[in-house]
Amino acid sequence: MSEVYCSTGALTFKDGNFILDGKPLRIFSGTMHYFRVVPAYWRDRFRKMRACGLHTVETYVPWNLHEEYPGEFNYSGILDVSEFIRQAGEEGLFVIFRPGPYICAEWDWGGMASWLLKDPDIKVRSNYPPYVEAVRRFYNDLIPRITDLQRSNGGPIIAMQVENEFGSYSTEVDHLHTIREILLNNGIKELLLTSENIFGLKRAPFYKYALPTANFPSMEDGSKLFRMIREWSPEFPLMVMEFRPGWFDHWGQPHKGLDIPDYNAPLSEAGDITPKYMKAREIILEKGLKPQGTTSLPEIPPNLPKKAYGKIAVSQYLDFRTVLSLKTPITSTEPALMENLDYHQGYGQCFGYVLYQAEIQAGTELSFTDIPKDRAQVFVNGEEKAVLDWLSTDKKINLGQISVCTLQTINIKIK
């Protein structure tokens, strides 16, 4: 093994520059997650990316959608990742593939399968054997589906990411070796890379085995990351894997005034062109492409047609109590995590609500052993007594005076 990573795929690098098929390449890439856009719109988005001056698309892979139950895989419809990659190539785009298994992506549990939590000793993102076995099973099914789509085999995939922002979570670099080994054993030939912020890059250096790339929200952080990468090797290209066009509000924190679900991205949730798109297009052309000899870009495709459906009358609905009456309750001596409930082939509930109910005779205080990671509403006889969420600091709730003579119903609704 050389002192630093050296790619043996179609995409290589030298003297701080990428080289593809023997020619210098400066990567202009944008993010699009196939599992968030219906297939009928994939080509529209690809063409708008090309018209913006981009020649590469990168995407994550959500493990929890592809393997809802252990060993049962789904790649149909919106999950047809191979078709997504093929269409990207047909539209003139290279692909950077980011299969996780942890993807973050503001996706439920970073895309990891909820059934992993059935194991009370589970240690995710580690070399804990049952976790590695689950990852290996997933990759052994996923990766062979896309190996023929690598650039070395004539396809559009030019790079493959190993894990995701791992150093922000752990220093167990041996686990990165495990993920890398599984990828290579499944036929991955292309350039390998990692994506880290300044904190993670220091904690889990992997630059001897994959190209380090930068992930940052500010130019100040980016400069620090670039200096560190260049100190490791002047051969490494300085690549920004993530630079955010916007951000989201956390539940319970002050609203920043943007009532949009799309991060204020260059393309709207509907795929429409925005002022930010036009400005990005201008900058990419003037600062990035014209110095390389490209003087014009493809024409921008029109926005897709919309339909105004008018007012839609709601004729029927189910309130929360009615929904409860339709469910068969689970009786237990102790509260169970939703992932451990006897639903969905025994693999529990992966998201939504759980209502815990008990009868009590006396007491004025309820104590939580930990703060709910999402949100908990506490009711006594149908009256809300408290709401706890991830920002709460007090684990004790005053329930008021409770009679010792009659049973009281306490409900805790967890979201």
Stockholm file with secondary structure:
# STOCKHOLM 1.0

chainA/1-415         MSEVYCSTGALTFKDGNFILDGKPLRIFSGTMHYFRVVPAYWRDRFRKMRACGLHTVETYVPWNLHEEYPGEFNYSGILDVSEFIRQAGEEGLFVIFRPGPYICAEWDWGGMASWLLKDPDIKVRSNYPPYVEAVRRFYNDLIPRITDLQRSNGGPIIAMQVENEFGSYSTEVDHLHTIREILLNNGIKELLLTSENIFGLKRAPFYKYALPTANFPSMEDGSKLFRMIREWSPEFPLMVMEFRPGWFDHWGQPHKGLDIPDYNAPLSEAGDITPKYMKAREIILEKGLKPQGTTSLPEIPPNLPKKAYGKIAVSQYLDFRTVLSLKTPITSTEPALMENLDYHQGYGQCFGYVLYQAEIQAGTELSFTDIPKDRAQVFVNGEEKAVLDWLSTDKKINLGQISVCTLQTINIKIK
#=GR chainA/1-415 SS CCSSCCCCSSEEEETTEEEETTEEECCCEEECCGGGSCGGGHHHHHHHHHHTTCCEEEEECCHHHHCSBTTBCCCCGGGCHHHHHHHHHHTTCEEEEECCSSCCTTCGGGGCCGGGGGSTTCCTTTTCHHHHHHHHHHHHHHGGGTGGGBGGGTSSEEEEECSSSGGGTCCCHHHHHHHHHHHHHTTCCSEEEEEECHHHHHHSCCTTTSEEEEEESSHHHHHHHHHHHHHHCTTSCCCEEEECSCCCCCTTSCCCSCCCSSTTCSBCTTCCBCHHHHHHHHHIIIIIIGGGTCCCCCCCCCCCCCCCCCCCCCCCCCCHHHHHHTSCCCCCSSCCCGGGSSCTTTTCCCSSCEEEEEEESSCSEEECSSCCSSEEEEEETTEEEEEEETTCCCCEEECCCCCSSSCEEEEEEEC
#=GC SS_cons         CCSSCCCCSSEEEETTEEEETTEEECCCEEECCGGGSCGGGHHHHHHHHHHTTCCEEEEECCHHHHCSBTTBCCCCGGGCHHHHHHHHHHTTCEEEEECCSSCCTTCGGGGCCGGGGGSTTCCTTTTCHHHHHHHHHHHHHHGGGTGGGBGGGTSSEEEEECSSSGGGTCCCHHHHHHHHHHHHHTTCCSEEEEEECHHHHHHSCCTTTSEEEEEESSHHHHHHHHHHHHHHCTTSCCCEEEECSCCCCCTTSCCCSCCCSSTTCSBCTTCCBCHHHHHHHHHIIIIIIGGGTCCCCCCCCCCCCCCCCCCCCCCCCCCHHHHHHTSCCCCCSSCCCGGGSSCTTTTCCCSSCEEEEEEESSCSEEECSSCCSSEEEEEETTEEEEEEETTCCCCEEECCCCCSSSCEEEEEEEC
//
